Amino acid sequence: MKQTPEAFGQTTGAIPARDWIKVLSDYRDPDAARSTFELVVTLVPFVALWSLAWVSLSINPWLTLAISVCNAAFLLRLFAIQHDCGHYAFYANRSLSDWLGRAIGVLTLTPYDVWKRSHAMHHGTSGNLTRRGIGDIDTFTVAEYRALTPMRRLLYRLYRHPLVLFGLAPLYLFFVQQRIPLGLTKHARYWVSAMCTNAAILLALTVVFYFGGIKPILLIFLPTTLLAATAGVWLFYVQHQFETTLWDADPDWDIHEAALNGSSHYKLPAPLQWLSANIGIHHVHHLYSRIPFYRLPDVLRDHKALAQINTLTLRESFANARLHLWDESSKRLLSFAQAKKAK
């Protein structure tokens, strides 16, 4: 029998975040058959569309580009599977999860062991003003921004501009930053992860170039990867950068409250929710990261209180790109204009 919030003697919707852990533990065990099915229905279309795009090179380059754009959605879903492998939420066997994650990392240009470590640090510090900087988007408080020099303010404004965050940043993150284990350079394990992934990517691109020349790289590999990277950065952004998110400094910061109240419930249309592997149910994921992505909807179905927390529709989410500064007094993420008016 599944535990219910009422078992804790609390009012539905007012459950302390920590108490949800016992409830959510019922959903954490992955099903090997279901996980394999999710992998197959993601990887097979990805390979098929890559092949179809290659064949279309001899027909029309615009057709190739169109197919590649569509295939970005399946690459994004592969990244979500890699993400679950990093949380050991895809297969119960940890070795299988790790090696699958490393293999997918060649396709997503993401060194698995490096990413797994930095992502674990993100989960362990998300919403903590005292420990910002690893695996998150740089966010200043209003007071910090006001204390900056004019040049530093300009640089921060440029960094937070949508053309940079969702244009240049994905390109830099996946094609440059991921090639070196930044922040973990003192550990040989992470150098091995990064360099082995780099070598595998280079080998794959060499084979592609040998058999097809530069066209498959320019019209298939690059657009598929860049669009998937951009979508991934956007999803990560809206999962934590919304008006009523939660940030606190030590010692007030609480990991469970930050997970539940500092992560959004991004309510996407069904096809987009499937292609993003339910990652929009991010508040539940952050609260209990061992839950397989295909079980996250079950949590919301069984516990309506969680379905109503931090909801954000696709249409509403676009306004979040204008939010830049955390106001510690109002506990809101503000735009630069709003911050200028704030006391």
Secondary structure, 3 states (H helix, E strand, C coil): CCCCHHHHCCCCCCCCHHHHHHHHHHHCCCCHHHHHHHHHHHHHHHHHHHHHHHHHCCCCHHHHHHHHHHHHHHHHHHHHHHHHHHCCCCCCCHHHHHHHHHHHHHHHCCCHHHHHHHHHHHHHHCCEHHHCCCCCCCCEEHHHHHCCCHHHHHHHHHHHCHHHHHHHHHHHHHHCHHHCCCCCCCCHHHHHHHHHHHHHHHHHHHHHHHHHCCHHHHHHHHHHHHHHHHHHHHHHHHHHCCCCCCCECCCCCCHHHHHHHCCCEEECCHHHHHHCCCCCEHHHHHHCCCCCHHHHHHHHHHCHHHHCCCEEEHHHHHHHHHCCEEECCCCEEECHHHHHHCC
